[in-house]
Amino acid sequence: MANKKNKKKATQKTEAAAAPSSKAEVKATKKNAEAKPSKGARGAKATKATAVTKANAKAAKAKDKKGSKPGFFAGISRYFASVKSEMHRVTWPSKKELINYSVVVCASLVVVGVVIALLDFVIGEGLFLVSGLRG
């Protein structure tokens, strides 16, 4: 469940990063969307503005690529930050629950050990009887 939330947050961050960052870029994008290329000087202006917008988009894309692959130590610090946030989300048992769980684990270990020892003894005695190695 937490992974889905983290993925959603990550996609929201990348979408926000892909959006134009300054007001000038937003205005230029709107102008280019509204501008219709026509013959003459206006067509040249629109084409030039479109080229500028495409250049800005390429620069933003290149910036995103650089930012998308963090360095070695940045990746480690991000990992430990996520571990810390996950540890805060864990529902830790109370002292009484912890003692009960520990007792159950120890009892289970004893029971399984006894069962394995009995099986070992029975199988060993059966082999000795079948093979007749004991006097």
Contacts in CASP RR format, 6 or more apart in sequence:
PFRMAT RR
TARGET T0000
AUTHOR 0000-0000-0000
METHOD contacts of the structure
MODEL  1
MANKKNKKKATQKTEAAAAPSSKAEVKATKKNAEAKPSKGARGAKATKAT
AVTKANAKAAKAKDKKGSKPGFFAGISRYFASVKSEMHRVTWPSKKELIN
YSVVVCASLVVVGVVIALLDFVIGEGLFLVSGLRG
2 86 0 8 1.000
2 89 0 8 1.000
6 82 0 8 1.000
14 64 0 8 1.000
14 68 0 8 1.000
17 64 0 8 1.000
18 60 0 8 1.000
18 64 0 8 1.000
20 26 0 8 1.000
20 29 0 8 1.000
20 60 0 8 1.000
21 60 0 8 1.000
25 56 0 8 1.000
28 49 0 8 1.000
28 52 0 8 1.000
28 53 0 8 1.000
28 56 0 8 1.000
29 53 0 8 1.000
31 49 0 8 1.000
32 46 0 8 1.000
32 49 0 8 1.000
32 50 0 8 1.000
32 53 0 8 1.000
35 45 0 8 1.000
35 46 0 8 1.000
35 49 0 8 1.000
35 50 0 8 1.000
36 46 0 8 1.000
37 43 0 8 1.000
37 46 0 8 1.000
37 47 0 8 1.000
38 46 0 8 1.000
70 78 0 8 1.000
93 101 0 8 1.000
128 134 0 8 1.000
END
